[in-house]
Structure formats: C-alpha cells, structure tokens
Amino acid sequence: MTKKYSCPNCAQPSSLDSANSWRPFCSERCRLIDLGEWMNESNKIASTESAEFLEHIPDDEEFRH
Ligand SMILES: [Zn+2]
C-alpha cells in the first residue's frame, strides 16, 4: 500500500518514497519554486525587520540631552 501524496507546490501526485529525490515535491522544478518562494518570504521579513530596526535608532536630538 502506497499512500497517495500531493506535491505541495502543484498538487500533482507525488511520492514520499526515497526514490523521489525531490520529495515531498513531484519534481526538481516544484522544489526549486517552493524554495525560491521561501527565500523571497524570508527576504521580505528580513527587510521589514531592518526597517523597524532603523526606526529605533535614536536620532540626533535624543543624543543632545
Ligand atoms: Zn509539483
């Protein structure tokens, strides 16, 4: 009995078998697409965090107390 599994990217039937090098994805393409989206998301988060960090840097007026 083989459990049916859908590729997280394209929802095509995929396999979690060790023969599938791209598991849980169905193909290298889907794996790379998902990885690319993840990278984009983390880049967005990183840039947002750095923007907030910059806002918390005291400006010149606060240094002149
Ligand atoms: Zn796929």
PDB file of the backbone (N, CA, C, O) and the ligand in Angstrom, with CONECT records:
HET     ZN  A 101       1
ATOM      1  N   MET A   1       0.847  -1.213   0.000  1.00  0.00           N
ATOM      2  CA  MET A   1       0.000   0.000   0.000  1.00  0.00           C
ATOM      3  C   MET A   1       0.871   1.248   0.000  1.00  0.00           C
ATOM      4  O   MET A   1       1.680   1.455   0.905  1.00  0.00           O
ATOM      5  N   THR A   2       0.702   2.056  -0.997  1.00  0.00           N
ATOM      6  CA  THR A   2       1.441   3.306  -1.081  1.00  0.00           C
ATOM      7  C   THR A   2       0.472   4.457  -0.816  1.00  0.00           C
ATOM      8  O   THR A   2      -0.562   4.589  -1.471  1.00  0.00           O
ATOM      9  N   LYS A   3       0.831   5.268   0.145  1.00  0.00           N
ATOM     10  CA  LYS A   3      -0.020   6.416   0.434  1.00  0.00           C
ATOM     11  C   LYS A   3       0.098   7.434  -0.686  1.00  0.00           C
ATOM     12  O   LYS A   3       1.190   7.740  -1.166  1.00  0.00           O
ATOM     13  N   LYS A   4      -1.055   7.949  -1.087  1.00  0.00           N
ATOM     14  CA  LYS A   4      -1.021   8.989  -2.110  1.00  0.00           C
ATOM     15  C   LYS A   4      -0.635  10.307  -1.454  1.00  0.00           C
ATOM     16  O   LYS A   4      -1.050  10.622  -0.339  1.00  0.00           O
ATOM     17  N   TYR A   5       0.151  11.041  -2.168  1.00  0.00           N
ATOM     18  CA  TYR A   5       0.633  12.306  -1.639  1.00  0.00           C
ATOM     19  C   TYR A   5       0.657  13.339  -2.750  1.00  0.00           C
ATOM     20  O   TYR A   5       1.046  13.040  -3.879  1.00  0.00           O
ATOM     21  N   SER A   6       0.243  14.540  -2.433  1.00  0.00           N
ATOM     22  CA  SER A   6       0.210  15.589  -3.440  1.00  0.00           C
ATOM     23  C   SER A   6       1.385  16.536  -3.260  1.00  0.00           C
ATOM     24  O   SER A   6       1.746  16.891  -2.138  1.00  0.00           O
ATOM     25  N   CYS A   7       1.963  16.931  -4.352  1.00  0.00           N
ATOM     26  CA  CYS A   7       3.060  17.890  -4.329  1.00  0.00           C
ATOM     27  C   CYS A   7       2.576  19.194  -3.687  1.00  0.00           C
ATOM     28  O   CYS A   7       1.548  19.730  -4.102  1.00  0.00           O
ATOM     29  N   PRO A   8       3.291  19.715  -2.684  1.00  0.00           N
ATOM     30  CA  PRO A   8       2.856  20.954  -2.018  1.00  0.00           C
ATOM     31  C   PRO A   8       2.808  22.141  -2.965  1.00  0.00           C
ATOM     32  O   PRO A   8       2.125  23.127  -2.690  1.00  0.00           O
ATOM     33  N   ASN A   9       3.521  22.057  -4.068  1.00  0.00           N
ATOM     34  CA  ASN A   9       3.576  23.195  -4.992  1.00  0.00           C
ATOM     35  C   ASN A   9       2.490  23.135  -6.056  1.00  0.00           C
ATOM     36  O   ASN A   9       1.753  24.102  -6.244  1.00  0.00           O
ATOM     37  N   CYS A  10       2.385  22.009  -6.755  1.00  0.00           N
ATOM     38  CA  CYS A  10       1.464  21.954  -7.893  1.00  0.00           C
ATOM     39  C   CYS A  10       0.303  21.003  -7.651  1.00  0.00           C
ATOM     40  O   CYS A  10      -0.591  20.893  -8.490  1.00  0.00           O
ATOM     41  N   ALA A  11       0.303  20.311  -6.510  1.00  0.00           N
ATOM     42  CA  ALA A  11      -0.780  19.411  -6.135  1.00  0.00           C
ATOM     43  C   ALA A  11      -0.881  18.198  -7.049  1.00  0.00           C
ATOM     44  O   ALA A  11      -1.874  17.472  -6.998  1.00  0.00           O
ATOM     45  N   GLN A  12       0.102  17.971  -7.865  1.00  0.00           N
ATOM     46  CA  GLN A  12       0.145  16.759  -8.662  1.00  0.00           C
ATOM     47  C   GLN A  12       0.540  15.603  -7.742  1.00  0.00           C
ATOM     48  O   GLN A  12       1.188  15.814  -6.717  1.00  0.00           O
ATOM     49  N   PRO A  13       0.149  14.391  -8.110  1.00  0.00           N
ATOM     50  CA  PRO A  13       0.537  13.238  -7.298  1.00  0.00           C
ATOM     51  C   PRO A  13       2.049  13.158  -7.167  1.00  0.00           C
ATOM     52  O   PRO A  13       2.776  13.189  -8.161  1.00  0.00           O
ATOM     53  N   SER A  14       2.503  13.057  -5.952  1.00  0.00           N
ATOM     54  CA  SER A  14       3.933  12.973  -5.702  1.00  0.00           C
ATOM     55  C   SER A  14       4.190  11.723  -4.871  1.00  0.00           C
ATOM     56  O   SER A  14       3.255  11.014  -4.502  1.00  0.00           O
ATOM     57  N   SER A  15       5.429  11.461  -4.584  1.00  0.00           N
ATOM     58  CA  SER A  15       5.768  10.291  -3.798  1.00  0.00           C
ATOM     59  C   SER A  15       6.763  10.658  -2.718  1.00  0.00           C
ATOM     60  O   SER A  15       7.704  11.417  -2.951  1.00  0.00           O
ATOM     61  N   LEU A  16       6.541  10.107  -1.521  1.00  0.00           N
ATOM     62  CA  LEU A  16       7.489  10.336  -0.436  1.00  0.00           C
ATOM     63  C   LEU A  16       8.528   9.229  -0.400  1.00  0.00           C
ATOM     64  O   LEU A  16       9.341   9.153   0.521  1.00  0.00           O
ATOM     65  N   ASP A  17       8.493   8.368  -1.418  1.00  0.00           N
ATOM     66  CA  ASP A  17       9.444   7.270  -1.484  1.00  0.00           C
ATOM     67  C   ASP A  17      10.857   7.817  -1.659  1.00  0.00           C
ATOM     68  O   ASP A  17      11.051   8.878  -2.253  1.00  0.00           O
ATOM     69  N   SER A  18      11.827   7.097  -1.146  1.00  0.00           N
ATOM     70  CA  SER A  18      13.203   7.569  -1.233  1.00  0.00           C
ATOM     71  C   SER A  18      13.684   7.628  -2.676  1.00  0.00           C
ATOM     72  O   SER A  18      14.700   8.258  -2.971  1.00  0.00           O
ATOM     73  N   ALA A  19      12.954   6.970  -3.575  1.00  0.00           N
ATOM     74  CA  ALA A  19      13.301   7.032  -4.992  1.00  0.00           C
ATOM     75  C   ALA A  19      13.023   8.415  -5.561  1.00  0.00           C
ATOM     76  O   ALA A  19      13.582   8.800  -6.588  1.00  0.00           O
ATOM     77  N   ASN A  20      12.148   9.162  -4.879  1.00  0.00           N
ATOM     78  CA  ASN A  20      11.836  10.513  -5.335  1.00  0.00           C
ATOM     79  C   ASN A  20      12.815  11.498  -4.694  1.00  0.00           C
ATOM     80  O   ASN A  20      12.688  11.838  -3.518  1.00  0.00           O
ATOM     81  N   SER A  21      13.782  11.945  -5.478  1.00  0.00           N
ATOM     82  CA  SER A  21      14.822  12.815  -4.953  1.00  0.00           C
ATOM     83  C   SER A  21      14.263  14.154  -4.513  1.00  0.00           C
ATOM     84  O   SER A  21      14.877  14.856  -3.709  1.00  0.00           O
ATOM     85  N   TRP A  22      13.095  14.510  -5.040  1.00  0.00           N
ATOM     86  CA  TRP A  22      12.561  15.857  -4.786  1.00  0.00           C
ATOM     87  C   TRP A  22      11.446  15.825  -3.766  1.00  0.00           C
ATOM     88  O   TRP A  22      10.773  16.835  -3.562  1.00  0.00           O
ATOM     89  N   ARG A  23      11.233  14.691  -3.119  1.00  0.00           N
ATOM     90  CA  ARG A  23      10.146  14.606  -2.150  1.00  0.00           C
ATOM     91  C   ARG A  23      10.279  15.723  -1.116  1.00  0.00           C
ATOM     92  O   ARG A  23      11.412  16.081  -0.795  1.00  0.00           O
ATOM     93  N   PRO A  24       9.231  16.286  -0.583  1.00  0.00           N
ATOM     94  CA  PRO A  24       7.849  15.890  -0.882  1.00  0.00           C
ATOM     95  C   PRO A  24       7.325  16.451  -2.202  1.00  0.00           C
ATOM     96  O   PRO A  24       6.143  16.292  -2.508  1.00  0.00           O
ATOM     97  N   PHE A  25       8.166  17.094  -2.976  1.00  0.00           N
ATOM     98  CA  PHE A  25       7.704  17.665  -4.237  1.00  0.00           C
ATOM     99  C   PHE A  25       7.753  16.617  -5.335  1.00  0.00           C
ATOM    100  O   PHE A  25       8.386  15.573  -5.179  1.00  0.00           O
ATOM    101  N   CYS A  26       7.077  16.903  -6.458  1.00  0.00           N
ATOM    102  CA  CYS A  26       6.993  15.910  -7.525  1.00  0.00           C
ATOM    103  C   CYS A  26       8.203  16.023  -8.449  1.00  0.00           C
ATOM    104  O   CYS A  26       8.528  15.069  -9.156  1.00  0.00           O
ATOM    105  N   SER A  27       8.864  17.160  -8.451  1.00  0.00           N
ATOM    106  CA  SER A  27       9.948  17.350  -9.392  1.00  0.00           C
ATOM    107  C   SER A  27      10.921  18.395  -8.869  1.00  0.00           C
ATOM    108  O   SER A  27      10.634  19.117  -7.914  1.00  0.00           O
ATOM    109  N   GLU A  28      12.076  18.457  -9.515  1.00  0.00           N
ATOM    110  CA  GLU A  28      13.076  19.453  -9.113  1.00  0.00           C
ATOM    111  C   GLU A  28      12.505  20.856  -9.264  1.00  0.00           C
ATOM    112  O   GLU A  28      12.753  21.738  -8.442  1.00  0.00           O
ATOM    113  N   ARG A  29      11.731  21.043 -10.341  1.00  0.00           N
ATOM    114  CA  ARG A  29      11.169  22.360 -10.619  1.00  0.00           C
ATOM    115  C   ARG A  29      10.295  22.839  -9.461  1.00  0.00           C
ATOM    116  O   ARG A  29      10.436  23.971  -8.999  1.00  0.00           O
ATOM    117  N   CYS A  30       9.387  21.968  -8.992  1.00  0.00           N
ATOM    118  CA  CYS A  30       8.497  22.359  -7.901  1.00  0.00           C
ATOM    119  C   CYS A  30       9.291  22.617  -6.623  1.00  0.00           C
ATOM    120  O   CYS A  30       8.970  23.527  -5.859  1.00  0.00           O
ATOM    121  N   ARG A  31      10.301  21.833  -6.400  1.00  0.00           N
ATOM    122  CA  ARG A  31      11.115  22.011  -5.204  1.00  0.00           C
ATOM    123  C   ARG A  31      11.810  23.368  -5.252  1.00  0.00           C
ATOM    124  O   ARG A  31      11.847  24.090  -4.256  1.00  0.00           O
ATOM    125  N   LEU A  32      12.357  23.708  -6.408  1.00  0.00           N
ATOM    126  CA  LEU A  32      13.072  24.972  -6.549  1.00  0.00           C
ATOM    127  C   LEU A  32      12.111  26.154  -6.443  1.00  0.00           C
ATOM    128  O   LEU A  32      12.444  27.183  -5.854  1.00  0.00           O
ATOM    129  N   ILE A  33      10.915  25.999  -7.018  1.00  0.00           N
ATOM    130  CA  ILE A  33       9.922  27.080  -6.938  1.00  0.00           C
ATOM    131  C   ILE A  33       9.561  27.325  -5.483  1.00  0.00           C
ATOM    132  O   ILE A  33       9.514  28.470  -5.032  1.00  0.00           O
ATOM    133  N   ASP A  34       9.308  26.249  -4.751  1.00  0.00           N
ATOM    134  CA  ASP A  34       8.926  26.404  -3.353  1.00  0.00           C
ATOM    135  C   ASP A  34      10.064  27.018  -2.561  1.00  0.00           C
ATOM    136  O   ASP A  34       9.846  27.897  -1.727  1.00  0.00           O
ATOM    137  N   LEU A  35      11.270  26.558  -2.821  1.00  0.00           N
ATOM    138  CA  LEU A  35      12.441  27.089  -2.130  1.00  0.00           C
ATOM    139  C   LEU A  35      12.604  28.566  -2.451  1.00  0.00           C
ATOM    140  O   LEU A  35      12.926  29.368  -1.574  1.00  0.00           O
ATOM    141  N   GLY A  36      12.381  28.925  -3.716  1.00  0.00           N
ATOM    142  CA  GLY A  36      12.503  30.322  -4.137  1.00  0.00           C
ATOM    143  C   GLY A  36      11.481  31.203  -3.430  1.00  0.00           C
ATOM    144  O   GLY A  36      11.800  32.314  -3.009  1.00  0.00           O
ATOM    145  N   GLU A  37      10.249  30.706  -3.298  1.00  0.00           N
ATOM    146  CA  GLU A  37       9.221  31.487  -2.611  1.00  0.00           C
ATOM    147  C   GLU A  37       9.568  31.658  -1.146  1.00  0.00           C
ATOM    148  O   GLU A  37       9.342  32.714  -0.554  1.00  0.00           O
ATOM    149  N   TRP A  38      10.120  30.601  -0.573  1.00  0.00           N
ATOM    150  CA  TRP A  38      10.517  30.679   0.831  1.00  0.00           C
ATOM    151  C   TRP A  38      11.618  31.721   1.008  1.00  0.00           C
ATOM    152  O   TRP A  38      11.615  32.498   1.962  1.00  0.00           O
ATOM    153  N   MET A  39      12.555  31.717   0.069  1.00  0.00           N
ATOM    154  CA  MET A  39      13.642  32.690   0.133  1.00  0.00           C
ATOM    155  C   MET A  39      13.087  34.107   0.015  1.00  0.00           C
ATOM    156  O   MET A  39      13.512  35.010   0.737  1.00  0.00           O
ATOM    157  N   ASN A  40      12.131  34.297  -0.903  1.00  0.00           N
ATOM    158  CA  ASN A  40      11.524  35.619  -1.069  1.00  0.00           C
ATOM    159  C   ASN A  40      10.834  36.060   0.216  1.00  0.00           C
ATOM    160  O   ASN A  40      10.954  37.213   0.630  1.00  0.00           O
ATOM    161  N   GLU A  41      10.104  35.128   0.848  1.00  0.00           N
ATOM    162  CA  GLU A  41       9.409  35.452   2.083  1.00  0.00           C
ATOM    163  C   GLU A  41      10.395  35.872   3.162  1.00  0.00           C
ATOM    164  O   GLU A  41      10.175  36.867   3.852  1.00  0.00           O
ATOM    165  N   SER A  42      11.475  35.123   3.311  1.00  0.00           N
ATOM    166  CA  SER A  42      12.435  35.444   4.365  1.00  0.00           C
ATOM    167  C   SER A  42      13.147  36.754   4.054  1.00  0.00           C
ATOM    168  O   SER A  42      13.514  37.496   4.965  1.00  0.00           O
ATOM    169  N   ASN A  43      13.343  37.038   2.772  1.00  0.00           N
ATOM    170  CA  ASN A  43      13.939  38.318   2.405  1.00  0.00           C
ATOM    171  C   ASN A  43      13.007  39.461   2.788  1.00  0.00           C
ATOM    172  O   ASN A  43      13.452  40.494   3.289  1.00  0.00           O
ATOM    173  N   LYS A  44      11.701  39.267   2.547  1.00  0.00           N
ATOM    174  CA  LYS A  44      10.727  40.299   2.907  1.00  0.00           C
ATOM    175  C   LYS A  44      10.746  40.541   4.407  1.00  0.00           C
ATOM    176  O   LYS A  44      10.761  41.684   4.865  1.00  0.00           O
ATOM    177  N   ILE A  45      10.744  39.458   5.162  1.00  0.00           N
ATOM    178  CA  ILE A  45      10.748  39.570   6.618  1.00  0.00           C
ATOM    179  C   ILE A  45      12.023  40.271   7.082  1.00  0.00           C
ATOM    180  O   ILE A  45      11.989  41.130   7.962  1.00  0.00           O
ATOM    181  N   ALA A  46      13.138  39.893   6.479  1.00  0.00           N
ATOM    182  CA  ALA A  46      14.419  40.470   6.879  1.00  0.00           C
ATOM    183  C   ALA A  46      14.434  41.967   6.611  1.00  0.00           C
ATOM    184  O   ALA A  46      14.906  42.746   7.439  1.00  0.00           O
ATOM    185  N   SER A  47      13.915  42.372   5.444  1.00  0.00           N
ATOM    186  CA  SER A  47      13.953  43.799   5.117  1.00  0.00           C
ATOM    187  C   SER A  47      13.002  44.575   6.028  1.00  0.00           C
ATOM    188  O   SER A  47      13.291  45.711   6.403  1.00  0.00           O
ATOM    189  N   THR A  48      11.864  43.962   6.386  1.00  0.00           N
ATOM    190  CA  THR A  48      10.932  44.625   7.292  1.00  0.00           C
ATOM    191  C   THR A  48      11.570  44.814   8.657  1.00  0.00           C
ATOM    192  O   THR A  48      11.443  45.871   9.275  1.00  0.00           O
ATOM    193  N   GLU A  49      12.261  43.774   9.122  1.00  0.00           N
ATOM    194  CA  GLU A  49      12.897  43.863  10.431  1.00  0.00           C
ATOM    195  C   GLU A  49      13.977  44.929  10.433  1.00  0.00           C
ATOM    196  O   GLU A  49      14.105  45.678  11.402  1.00  0.00           O
ATOM    197  N   SER A  50      14.751  45.008   9.367  1.00  0.00           N
ATOM    198  CA  SER A  50      15.827  46.001   9.344  1.00  0.00           C
ATOM    199  C   SER A  50      15.238  47.405   9.273  1.00  0.00           C
ATOM    200  O   SER A  50      15.817  48.345   9.818  1.00  0.00           O
ATOM    201  N   ALA A  51      14.082  47.560   8.602  1.00  0.00           N
ATOM    202  CA  ALA A  51      13.441  48.869   8.533  1.00  0.00           C
ATOM    203  C   ALA A  51      12.969  49.286   9.925  1.00  0.00           C
ATOM    204  O   ALA A  51      13.138  50.439  10.323  1.00  0.00           O
ATOM    205  N   GLU A  52      12.379  48.350  10.659  1.00  0.00           N
ATOM    206  CA  GLU A  52      11.939  48.668  12.018  1.00  0.00           C
ATOM    207  C   GLU A  52      13.125  48.957  12.918  1.00  0.00           C
ATOM    208  O   GLU A  52      13.065  49.819  13.794  1.00  0.00           O
ATOM    209  N   PHE A  53      14.187  48.236  12.693  1.00  0.00           N
ATOM    210  CA  PHE A  53      15.397  48.447  13.484  1.00  0.00           C
ATOM    211  C   PHE A  53      15.923  49.859  13.267  1.00  0.00           C
ATOM    212  O   PHE A  53      16.331  50.530  14.215  1.00  0.00           O
ATOM    213  N   LEU A  54      15.912  50.305  12.014  1.00  0.00           N
ATOM    214  CA  LEU A  54      16.398  51.648  11.708  1.00  0.00           C
ATOM    215  C   LEU A  54      15.550  52.703  12.410  1.00  0.00           C
ATOM    216  O   LEU A  54      16.072  53.724  12.857  1.00  0.00           O
ATOM    217  N   GLU A  55      14.216  52.455  12.511  1.00  0.00           N
ATOM    218  CA  GLU A  55      13.348  53.431  13.165  1.00  0.00           C
ATOM    219  C   GLU A  55      13.658  53.563  14.649  1.00  0.00           C
ATOM    220  O   GLU A  55      13.383  54.597  15.258  1.00  0.00           O
ATOM    221  N   HIS A  56      14.228  52.519  15.225  1.00  0.00           N
ATOM    222  CA  HIS A  56      14.506  52.535  16.657  1.00  0.00           C
ATOM    223  C   HIS A  56      15.866  53.137  16.980  1.00  0.00           C
ATOM    224  O   HIS A  56      16.215  53.297  18.150  1.00  0.00           O
ATOM    225  N   ILE A  57      16.624  53.467  15.965  1.00  0.00           N
ATOM    226  CA  ILE A  57      17.909  54.109  16.231  1.00  0.00           C
ATOM    227  C   ILE A  57      17.632  55.554  16.662  1.00  0.00           C
ATOM    228  O   ILE A  57      16.963  56.283  15.929  1.00  0.00           O
ATOM    229  N   PRO A  58      18.119  55.983  17.811  1.00  0.00           N
ATOM    230  CA  PRO A  58      17.844  57.340  18.270  1.00  0.00           C
ATOM    231  C   PRO A  58      18.392  58.369  17.285  1.00  0.00           C
ATOM    232  O   PRO A  58      19.486  58.213  16.743  1.00  0.00           O
ATOM    233  N   ASP A  59      17.622  59.404  17.069  1.00  0.00           N
ATOM    234  CA  ASP A  59      18.118  60.429  16.141  1.00  0.00           C
ATOM    235  C   ASP A  59      18.996  61.432  16.890  1.00  0.00           C
ATOM    236  O   ASP A  59      19.209  61.285  18.094  1.00  0.00           O
ATOM    237  N   ASP A  60      19.481  62.398  16.225  1.00  0.00           N
ATOM    238  CA  ASP A  60      20.444  63.339  16.795  1.00  0.00           C
ATOM    239  C   ASP A  60      19.880  64.072  18.011  1.00  0.00           C
ATOM    240  O   ASP A  60      20.604  64.284  18.983  1.00  0.00           O
ATOM    241  N   GLU A  61      18.601  64.465  17.980  1.00  0.00           N
ATOM    242  CA  GLU A  61      18.025  65.232  19.082  1.00  0.00           C
ATOM    243  C   GLU A  61      18.107  64.463  20.400  1.00  0.00           C
ATOM    244  O   GLU A  61      18.352  65.045  21.457  1.00  0.00           O
ATOM    245  N   GLU A  62      17.896  63.136  20.323  1.00  0.00           N
ATOM    246  CA  GLU A  62      17.949  62.360  21.554  1.00  0.00           C
ATOM    247  C   GLU A  62      19.365  62.283  22.107  1.00  0.00           C
ATOM    248  O   GLU A  62      19.549  62.092  23.309  1.00  0.00           O
ATOM    249  N   PHE A  63      20.342  62.425  21.265  1.00  0.00           N
ATOM    250  CA  PHE A  63      21.731  62.372  21.708  1.00  0.00           C
ATOM    251  C   PHE A  63      22.141  63.696  22.391  1.00  0.00           C
ATOM    252  O   PHE A  63      23.113  63.720  23.145  1.00  0.00           O
ATOM    253  N   ARG A  64      21.428  64.760  22.139  1.00  0.00           N
ATOM    254  CA  ARG A  64      21.849  66.070  22.643  1.00  0.00           C
ATOM    255  C   ARG A  64      21.278  66.370  24.035  1.00  0.00           C
ATOM    256  O   ARG A  64      21.411  67.507  24.489  1.00  0.00           O
ATOM    257  N   HIS A  65      20.664  65.435  24.722  1.00  0.00           N
ATOM    258  CA  HIS A  65      20.085  65.696  26.039  1.00  0.00           C
ATOM    259  C   HIS A  65      21.128  66.135  27.046  1.00  0.00           C
ATOM    260  O   HIS A  65      20.799  66.394  28.204  1.00  0.00           O
TER     261      HIS A  65
HETATM  262 ZN    ZN A 101       4.869  19.555  -8.249  1.00  0.00          ZN2+
END
